């Protein structure tokens, strides 16, 4: 949807039979909401009346879309970087302070809600 917290944390099974679950950070923005926005645009172009609540949701999605895509790519890059750093323990010590800084920014964003983002 287009409301709720920016980030979602989900559990995943450990790799290659490892014990425990891994936590995965993701952006709480459903791709289906963009499909809704496109369909609303098409229906309006064809002359159909679309309920105002749906039009409003589609408009909200269009406003948040660039931010959501940017966040999704940033989280993906962060996750890949963390995986690569974990493969090289010697590098982990060198980038520990930078990683902590990024984690602090993510922690700050966890309290932020999607509808609060201002363009």
Backbone as numpy.savetxt, mean C-alpha at the origin, in Angstrom:
# Nx Ny Nz CAx CAy CAz Cx Cy Cz
-10.66 -0.63 -0.50 -11.47 0.56 -0.50 -10.62 1.80 -0.50
-11.23 2.90 -0.13 -10.53 4.18 -0.09 -10.59 4.79 1.31
-10.75 3.94 2.30 -10.74 4.42 3.67 -9.98 3.41 4.52
-9.73 3.76 5.75 -8.98 2.87 6.62 -7.52 3.26 6.69
-6.76 2.45 7.35 -5.34 2.72 7.52 -4.58 2.55 6.21
-3.48 3.28 6.08 -2.68 3.22 4.86 -2.04 1.85 4.68
-1.46 1.33 5.76 -0.73 0.07 5.67 -1.52 -1.07 6.29
-1.30 -2.25 5.74 -1.86 -3.49 6.29 -0.69 -4.43 6.54
-0.77 -5.17 7.62 0.26 -6.15 7.94 -0.40 -7.52 7.94
0.12 -8.41 7.11 -0.45 -9.74 6.98 0.60 -10.78 7.32
0.15 -11.93 7.76 1.05 -13.03 8.07 1.22 -13.94 6.88
2.45 -14.43 6.69 2.75 -15.39 5.63 3.56 -16.53 6.25
3.45 -17.69 5.68 4.24 -18.82 6.16 5.71 -18.57 5.84
6.56 -19.08 6.69 8.00 -18.95 6.49 8.45 -19.65 5.22
9.56 -19.18 4.67 10.09 -19.75 3.44 10.71 -21.12 3.67
10.66 -21.93 2.67 11.29 -23.27 2.62 11.12 -24.06 3.91
9.88 -24.10 4.38 9.59 -24.93 5.54 10.06 -24.36 6.86
10.47 -23.09 6.87 10.92 -22.48 8.12 9.79 -22.41 9.12
10.15 -22.36 10.38 9.12 -22.33 11.42 8.60 -20.91 11.60
7.36 -20.79 11.99 6.77 -19.48 12.27 6.27 -18.78 11.03
5.60 -17.67 11.29 5.05 -16.87 10.21 5.88 -15.61 10.02
5.95 -15.15 8.80 6.59 -13.88 8.49 5.50 -12.82 8.37
5.79 -11.62 8.80 4.85 -10.52 8.64 5.20 -9.76 7.38
4.18 -9.40 6.62 4.39 -8.70 5.36 3.65 -7.38 5.40
4.35 -6.31 5.04 3.77 -4.97 4.97 3.20 -4.76 3.58
1.98 -4.24 3.52 1.38 -3.92 2.22 0.56 -2.63 2.35
0.22 -2.07 1.21 -0.57 -0.84 1.18 -2.04 -1.25 1.10
-2.85 -0.65 1.93 -4.26 -0.99 2.05 -5.07 -0.24 0.98
-4.83 -0.58 -0.28 -5.54 0.06 -1.40 -5.86 -1.03 -2.40
-7.14 -1.32 -2.56 -7.55 -2.41 -3.44 -7.52 -1.99 -4.91
-6.93 -2.80 -5.77 -6.93 -2.48 -7.20 -8.34 -2.43 -7.79
-9.28 -3.14 -7.16 -10.66 -3.16 -7.66 -11.30 -1.79 -7.62
-10.84 -0.92 -6.72 -11.44 0.40 -6.61 -11.12 1.24 -7.86
-10.00 0.98 -8.49 -9.67 1.67 -9.74 -10.58 1.19 -10.86
-10.87 -0.11 -10.85 -11.82 -0.64 -11.83 -13.18 0.03 -11.65
-13.60 0.21 -10.41 -14.86 0.90 -10.13 -14.83 2.31 -10.71
-13.74 3.03 -10.50 -13.64 4.40 -11.01 -13.75 4.43 -12.53
-13.10 3.48 -13.20 -13.17 3.43 -14.66 -14.57 3.09 -15.15
-15.23 2.16 -14.46 -16.59 1.78 -14.85 -17.57 2.94 -14.64
-17.40 3.67 -13.55 -18.26 4.84 -13.31 -18.07 5.86 -14.42
-16.82 6.11 -14.79 -16.54 7.05 -15.89 -17.21 6.58 -17.18
-17.10 5.28 -17.49 -17.71 4.75 -18.72 -19.23 4.84 -18.68
-19.83 4.49 -17.55 -21.29 4.55 -17.44 -21.80 5.98 -17.60
-21.09 6.93 -16.99 -21.50 8.33 -17.12 -21.35 8.80 -18.57
-20.29 8.36 -19.24 -20.07 8.73 -20.62 -21.17 8.17 -21.52
-21.69 6.98 -21.17 -22.77 6.36 -21.93 -24.14 6.95 -21.60
-24.18 7.85 -20.62 -25.43 8.53 -20.29 -26.22 7.90 -19.15
-25.68 6.92 -18.48 -26.37 6.29 -17.36 -26.22 7.15 -16.11
-27.24 7.09 -15.26 -27.15 7.76 -13.96 -26.50 6.80 -12.98
-25.51 7.30 -12.30 -24.78 6.49 -11.31 -25.07 7.11 -9.95
-25.41 6.28 -8.95 -25.68 6.82 -7.62 -24.52 7.67 -7.10
-24.88 8.75 -6.43 -23.90 9.71 -5.96 -22.87 9.08 -5.03
-23.27 8.16 -4.19 -22.31 7.54 -3.26 -21.22 6.79 -4.03
-21.60 6.14 -5.12 -20.61 5.42 -5.93 -19.72 6.40 -6.68
-20.31 7.47 -7.19 -19.53 8.51 -7.87 -18.50 9.11 -6.91
-18.92 9.35 -5.67 -18.01 9.92 -4.68 -16.85 8.98 -4.37
-17.13 7.69 -4.21 -16.07 6.70 -3.96 -15.09 6.65 -5.13
-15.62 6.69 -6.34 -14.78 6.66 -7.53 -13.89 7.91 -7.59
-14.45 9.05 -7.23 -13.69 10.30 -7.23 -12.57 10.23 -6.18
-12.89 9.72 -5.00 -11.89 9.55 -3.94 -10.76 8.64 -4.42
-11.13 7.55 -5.06 -10.13 6.60 -5.56 -9.20 7.26 -6.57
-9.76 8.07 -7.45 -8.95 8.77 -8.45 -7.97 9.74 -7.80
-8.39 10.37 -6.71 -7.51 11.31 -6.02 -6.37 10.58 -5.29
-6.66 9.42 -4.72 -5.67 8.69 -3.93 -4.77 7.79 -4.78
-5.19 7.48 -5.98 -4.48 6.53 -6.83 -2.98 6.81 -6.98
-2.57 8.03 -7.34 -1.13 8.26 -7.50 -0.33 8.02 -6.22
-0.90 8.40 -5.07 -0.22 8.19 -3.80 -0.13 6.70 -3.48
-1.22 5.99 -3.74 -1.25 4.56 -3.44 -0.24 3.80 -4.29
-0.17 4.11 -5.57 0.78 3.42 -6.45 2.21 3.72 -6.02
2.48 4.96 -5.67 3.81 5.32 -5.19 4.17 4.56 -3.92
3.23 4.47 -2.99 3.47 3.73 -1.75 3.67 2.24 -2.01
2.88 1.68 -2.90 3.00 0.25 -3.23 4.40 -0.04 -3.78
4.87 0.80 -4.68 6.21 0.62 -5.25 7.30 0.81 -4.19
7.11 1.77 -3.30 8.09 2.02 -2.24 8.17 0.84 -1.27
7.01 0.29 -0.89 6.99 -0.87 0.01 7.63 -2.07 -0.68
7.35 -2.24 -1.96 7.97 -3.36 -2.70 9.49 -3.21 -2.73
9.98 -2.01 -2.98 11.42 -1.76 -3.01 12.04 -2.00 -1.64
11.36 -1.53 -0.60 11.86 -1.73 0.77 11.94 -3.23 1.09
10.91 -3.97 0.75 10.89 -5.41 1.03 12.01 -6.15 0.30
12.20 -5.82 -0.96 13.27 -6.46 -1.74 14.64 -6.12 -1.17
14.80 -4.86 -0.78 16.08 -4.43 -0.21 16.36 -5.17 1.09
15.35 -5.30 1.94 15.52 -6.03 3.20 15.90 -7.48 2.95
15.30 -8.11 1.96 15.63 -9.50 1.63 17.09 -9.62 1.20
17.54 -8.67 0.37 18.92 -8.72 -0.11 19.91 -8.46 1.03
19.56 -7.55 1.93 20.44 -7.26 3.06 20.54 -8.48 3.98
19.41 -9.18 4.18 19.43 -10.37 5.03 20.33 -11.46 4.46
20.50 -11.49 3.15 21.37 -12.48 2.51 22.85 -12.20 2.79
23.17 -10.95 3.17 24.56 -10.56 3.42 24.68 -9.93 4.81
24.93 -10.74 5.81 25.00 -10.23 7.18 26.02 -9.11 7.38
27.12 -9.11 6.64 28.13 -8.06 6.79 27.57 -6.70 6.37
26.68 -6.71 5.41 26.08 -5.46 4.93 25.01 -4.97 5.91
24.37 -5.89 6.61 23.29 -5.53 7.53 23.75 -4.52 8.57
24.95 -4.69 9.09 25.47 -3.76 10.09 25.71 -2.38 9.49
26.09 -2.33 8.23 26.38 -1.05 7.58 25.13 -0.23 7.33
24.02 -0.88 7.08 22.79 -0.17 6.73 21.76 -0.17 7.85
22.15 -0.63 9.04 21.19 -0.74 10.15 20.55 0.59 10.50
21.31 1.66 10.53 20.77 2.98 10.88 19.77 3.46 9.82
20.10 3.24 8.56 19.18 3.63 7.48 17.88 2.83 7.55
18.02 1.54 7.80 16.84 0.68 7.90 15.94 1.13 9.06
16.56 1.49 10.18 15.80 1.97 11.34 15.07 3.26 10.99
15.70 4.15 10.23 15.05 5.39 9.81 13.82 5.13 8.95
13.94 4.19 8.03 12.80 3.83 7.18 11.70 3.20 8.01
12.07 2.34 8.95 11.07 1.71 9.82 10.34 2.76 10.66
11.05 3.79 11.11 10.41 4.86 11.87 9.38 5.61 11.01
9.72 5.85 9.74 8.78 6.50 8.83 7.54 5.64 8.60
7.75 4.35 8.44 6.63 3.42 8.25 5.75 3.41 9.49
6.38 3.38 10.67 5.63 3.40 11.93 4.77 4.64 12.02
5.31 5.78 11.63 4.54 7.03 11.61 3.36 6.95 10.66
3.55 6.29 9.53 2.49 6.16 8.54 1.41 5.18 8.94
1.73 4.26 9.85 0.75 3.26 10.28 -0.47 3.88 10.94
-0.28 5.01 11.59 -1.41 5.65 12.26 -2.24 6.51 11.31
-1.71 6.79 10.13 -2.39 7.64 9.15 -3.46 6.85 8.41
-4.56 7.51 8.13 -5.66 6.88 7.40 -5.66 7.38 5.96
-6.18 6.55 5.04 -6.18 6.89 3.62 -6.89 8.19 3.31
-8.04 8.43 3.90 -8.81 9.62 3.59 -8.17 10.90 4.07
-7.11 10.80 4.88 -6.47 11.98 5.45 -5.39 12.53 4.52
-4.94 11.73 3.57 -3.89 12.16 2.63 -4.40 13.34 1.84
-3.62 14.40 1.83 -3.98 15.60 1.07 -3.10 15.73 -0.14
-3.70 16.02 -1.27 -2.92 16.18 -2.52 -2.20 17.50 -2.51
